[in-house]
Amino acid sequence: MPRDATLLWGLRSPCAFACPHCYFGTIEEHQQAPPTELGVLSHLSRTDLPFQVLKAFARTLVGSPIERVVIAGGEPLDWPPTLEVIELSKEAGCQVVIATNGIPLTRPQVTQRLIALGVDGVSISLDSADAQTNDRLRPSRSGRFGYDDVLSGIRALLNARGDQNRPRVGIYTVVMRERPQEITDMARLADQFGVDYYVPQPISLTPDHKLFTELTHRREDVPAVAEQLHRLYGEPTSLALPDPSYARRFVAAISTQESGNVPDCFGGARLFFIQPDGSVWDCPSDRRIAATPSEQRRSIRGADARTLFADRPACTNCSLFSRDCVNMWPLVLDMPQLLNTRTPR
Ligand SMILES: C[S@@+](CC[C@H](N)C(=O)[O-])C[C@H]1O[C@@H](n2cnc3c(N)ncnc32)[C@H](O)[C@@H]1O
């Protein structure tokens, strides 16, 4: 059985941040009307699986087709049992990448443990190189944390890692229509900081999202984004970036609102998405989730990764393009490049 699949594992729902554009929605909205639709995420975390169930599943990763586990949420590093899931995933021989808001990295016991466990990559979210703008786009729930703390977390991890190669440290930036310049501004900040990799990714909102009109790229925004991506890939930097084909995919994704085919789609073949309630989907796309026939619905509850992912096609034929599709490439095909030893390009 080839070991070539990536799990994007949304382990826990709560998060100390309240980003209004987050895939998980906002607590305020959900307190008034808790989501009931299939696959809809919520920071309310009413259906998150208990630790014992997660642990039992993580134990079955050994000998399974899962090559890489990308642990996200919600915020995975605010929940201490996440460290045990990481440990089991590493013991199973998987590459482990953590997606974090960066605040837990300011706690030395967390950074030390990530290093000791041999975590391969830590991707930290920052949506603007400007502190005030970032804290407007990514407000913390308490108002007590923000940009400066995220940078302190990144610095703490880089310092604690010292001369060791691992974990590789990256910045992820959600690019919104009003601020194409963040693509290169953030690259410069990341490079100055000694970060290893950088991924700007297009915002992905459903057309009924209240911020869709304000934040989602329109056709007239495409030239400025294309110009920024061109500069990003043209400027000398020691940052690892996704393959240059990613820039073409980014531009193509924001150039259309339409549905369409996703050539060589790896969702359900080399990528699976696990929600905090244990549901397993081909990918996080709400369109794909809605289109999953009920007899194909799966859960990690009581499941064994060796059988759960045994029967997969080499590639899936998907006609349900969404802007989120482009965000999946860095998790799967581009990840080896992002985690590589730092070399000047
Ligand atoms: C949902 S967060 C979870 C991990 C962690 N709490 C964090 O803040 O990075 C994972 C990534 O998704 C991004 N993200 C959230 N909502 C998004 C959206 N609507 N479009 C594109 N990316 C989004 C975040 O900025 C972050 O980089």
The ligand as an SDF file (V2000), in Angstrom:
LIG
                    3D

 27 29  0  0  0  0  0  0  0  0999 V2000
   -8.7700   27.6810   10.5480 C   0  0  0  0  0  0  0  0  0  0  0  0
   -7.0930   28.0210   10.9470 S   0  0  0  0  0  0  0  0  0  0  0  0
   -6.7720   26.8290   12.2160 C   0  0  0  0  0  0  0  0  0  0  0  0
   -5.3760   26.8210   12.7400 C   0  0  0  0  0  0  0  0  0  0  0  0
   -4.9770   27.9250   13.7010 C   0  0  0  0  0  0  0  0  0  0  0  0
   -5.9150   28.2000   14.7320 N   0  0  0  0  0  0  0  0  0  0  0  0
   -4.6130   29.2000   12.9600 C   0  0  0  0  0  0  0  0  0  0  0  0
   -5.0800   30.2770   13.3370 O   0  0  0  0  0  0  0  0  0  0  0  0
   -3.8120   29.1100   12.0230 O   0  0  0  0  0  0  0  0  0  0  0  0
   -6.1760   27.3460    9.5700 C   0  0  0  0  0  0  0  0  0  0  0  0
   -5.8470   28.3420    8.4710 C   0  0  0  0  0  0  0  0  0  0  0  0
   -7.0250   28.6400    7.7360 O   0  0  0  0  0  0  0  0  0  0  0  0
   -7.0070   30.0030    7.3940 C   0  0  0  0  0  0  0  0  0  0  0  0
   -8.3810   30.4290    7.1010 N   0  0  0  0  0  0  0  0  0  0  0  0
   -9.4140   30.5470    7.9600 C   0  0  0  0  0  0  0  0  0  0  0  0
  -10.5190   30.9590    7.3210 N   0  0  0  0  0  0  0  0  0  0  0  0
  -10.1810   31.1080    6.0100 C   0  0  0  0  0  0  0  0  0  0  0  0
  -10.8850   31.4970    4.8370 C   0  0  0  0  0  0  0  0  0  0  0  0
  -12.1680   31.8410    4.8920 N   0  0  0  0  0  0  0  0  0  0  0  0
  -10.2240   31.5080    3.6630 N   0  0  0  0  0  0  0  0  0  0  0  0
   -8.9030   31.1650    3.5860 C   0  0  0  0  0  0  0  0  0  0  0  0
   -8.1890   30.7750    4.6620 N   0  0  0  0  0  0  0  0  0  0  0  0
   -8.8130   30.7650    5.8570 C   0  0  0  0  0  0  0  0  0  0  0  0
   -6.4020   30.6300    8.6520 C   0  0  0  0  0  0  0  0  0  0  0  0
   -5.9480   31.9490    8.4290 O   0  0  0  0  0  0  0  0  0  0  0  0
   -5.2940   29.6670    8.9510 C   0  0  0  0  0  0  0  0  0  0  0  0
   -4.1280   29.9910    8.2220 O   0  0  0  0  0  0  0  0  0  0  0  0
  1  2  1  0
  2  3  1  0
  2 10  1  0
  3  4  1  0
  4  5  1  0
  5  6  1  0
  5  7  1  0
  7  8  2  0
  7  9  1  0
 10 11  1  0
 11 12  1  0
 11 26  1  0
 12 13  1  0
 13 14  1  0
 13 24  1  0
 14 15  1  0
 14 23  1  0
 15 16  2  0
 16 17  1  0
 17 18  1  0
 17 23  2  0
 18 19  1  0
 18 20  2  0
 20 21  1  0
 21 22  2  0
 22 23  1  0
 24 25  1  0
 24 26  1  0
 26 27  1  0
M  CHG  2   2   1   9  -1
M  END
$$$$
